[in-house]
Amino acid sequence: MTPPLNLPAGAADCHAHVLRTDLPLVAGRHSAPLHNAEVDEYLRVLDAHGICYGVLTAPSFYGSDNGLLLRSLQVAGGRLRGTALVEPEIGDAELDMLYAHGVRGVRLNWLRRRPLPDSGSRAYRALYPRLRERGMHVEVYVEGEHLAAVLPPILASGVRLVLDHFGGLTPGFPTLGLLREALAQGQTWIKLSAPYRLAGQDAAALSALLLREAGAQRLLWGTDWPWVSHESEVDYGRCLDWLGDWLPDPGPRDIILRDTPKLLFDFEG
């Protein structure tokens, strides 16, 4: 049996979702919620495992309807932050409202999107500086082979960038050079999360690689609770076991769990 991890005070789970099955779903989605997973349940899970803070990541199947996300952030008493899905033409007043509710990033969830949206379109190029001015970031989730098309306009804007689920690294690491370039600019972070979405790759080896390449100050950790499409395979305790396997040294692990999230999501305390 794996011994429990000694987690630092102020640890954060930087990737989770709240779900309801009775909300409208967008056409062309690649997944759907099988059961409700609401904020009160998530906070109880955090408490049970010694995690102080969490980040609610907007799932793709609700489109740009962030109502559930915002209601959840509002009742969490500052313990949670969020990333939202928005249309690139979103107005400044709505961006300010999202920020006031605790949203700190805008997510481009373009997994399995055909055709791939244009991250360099006029609307997106106008959005990035408005996010940068507010201290918000762009979060990208897309297949690794599309990063070379998606990332350059985002990086050129100077906005903070967060890459989901091990940065889209695939066998052979063909995008590693691109990730190095992004990291060298000093405004990119990568999440260690959802190893079951890696097509069988060794998540511990990827974590070690990214720790060497990026340093703990550029890495985040998340559970992907409640594990949409993988609900029967994963539980929170298993995610913590994986964390211990990926990051056996408590020094960098504490930075990834506590210090980096505090910087990026301005958690209190």
Secondary structure, DSSP 8 states (H G I E B T S, - for coil): --------TT-EEEEE--B-TTS---TT-S---SS-B-HHHHHHHHHHTT--EEEEE--GGGTT--HHHHHHHHTTTTSEEEEE---TT--HHHHHHHHHTTEEEEEEE-TT-SS---TTSHHHHHHHHHHHHTT-EEEEE--GGGHHHHHHHHHHHT-EEEE-GGGG--TT-TTHHHHHHHHHTT-EEEEE--GGGSTT--HHHHHHHHHHHH-GGGEEE---BT-TT-TTT--HHHHHHHHHHH---HHHHHIIIIIHHHHHH----
